[in-house]
Amino acid sequence: AIGVGALPSPFGAMASEEPIVAASAPVSASAPSGLRPAAKLLQRGVHVVLRDMEATQKVFWLGQGCKDLRMGRYPPIPIEAVLDQPYGAILRRSEGGQWLRYRRTCEEQPPPPAGGDEGGEEEYVSNALLAQDNSAQALSPGEVSELKGRCSGDEVVAAIASNSATFATKTKFAQEKYLRKKEQKHVQQVTLLRATLFELCDTYMKASRNKVCGLRFDMLSSILCQADVQTGGRFLVLDSACGLVVAAMAQQLCGSGQVFRMYRGGCPEKALVELDLGERCSVVRPLPLEVLQSDDPWSLEWLRQPEPTTTGEASEELLASKLVSRQERFRSRSADLRGLQARPVDSLIIVAGGGGGGLGSEG
């Protein structure tokens, strides 16, 4: 269930009284001083998306403890092969087992089709008479496995094509399709992609559509447009799509504004973390849904004033440190709730799964 609009909130006149007009909300050209331009080379401390030959994608964190990246059935990719590579680079496993950068080269022009003359006439061929009983390949599975152990993926594909009795008689289109299929199976190659909203949406959709409520990138863009998300805005959001919506809004607000995120049960922040927003995440303020639906939210455990505890099991310094941490958390939560109650929000956005379809009418 995806909803965008100016709806009444649990606190009465909290939502904006003016209807939302669909319009683009470009990010301000002047970014806050604390934000740095995106790096062009991969370094530690960032997330990266890896895409293999079968279009499978996975997000990795290049932290200080990261030594290698494991992508499906591929051998581990050493972190040294990834660092200092530009985004969009392709790494391919060579015959020596090393992951090296692969650079595309201009392919040679194919020879003119057999039977054609200077007048440009073409000979029409068909694959209808080719046998489909898997008897055309002269190499056995064991021989192919042996080739993969001592040769590169390109050499394996070339050997398989040269030992096929029907490859030369196939049409040009069938030959290209045959080579692509063999490359996907035998060539070990990954593409290094920046962890952008588009790539995260694509990765999450391929991994688990239900966990992101079926939210595609074009739908996410439409939500931002309909809600008129721009710097300085105030928004009330229920995001059950792994944090994709609040992450996109935090990126759009660019550190200026407020996103009050409602949650019920858990509050996943997967997209907020993997988008590498840094200080821009500070605009997202989580609030439990039960607090917003309560007639007396200050009586709930989430907003209870911390009290000092006296136990003989811990030292006084540790108890004092815990008390200071709880008091700081209490002050932050109180300030968030008062900030939400202070004045109306600009938009209410609800992105929920099958169990959250009636949330727009609650309260």
Helices and strands as residue ranges (DSSP letters): E 2-5, E 47-52, E 57-61, E 68-69, E 77-78, H 79-82, E 90-93, E 99-102, H 141-150, H 153-162, H 172-186, E 189-194, H 197-207, G 210-212, H 217-226, E 234-239, H 244-253, E 258-263, H 270-274, G 278-283, E 284-288, H 289-293, G 297-299, G 301-303, H 316-342, E 347-351, G 354-356, G 359-361
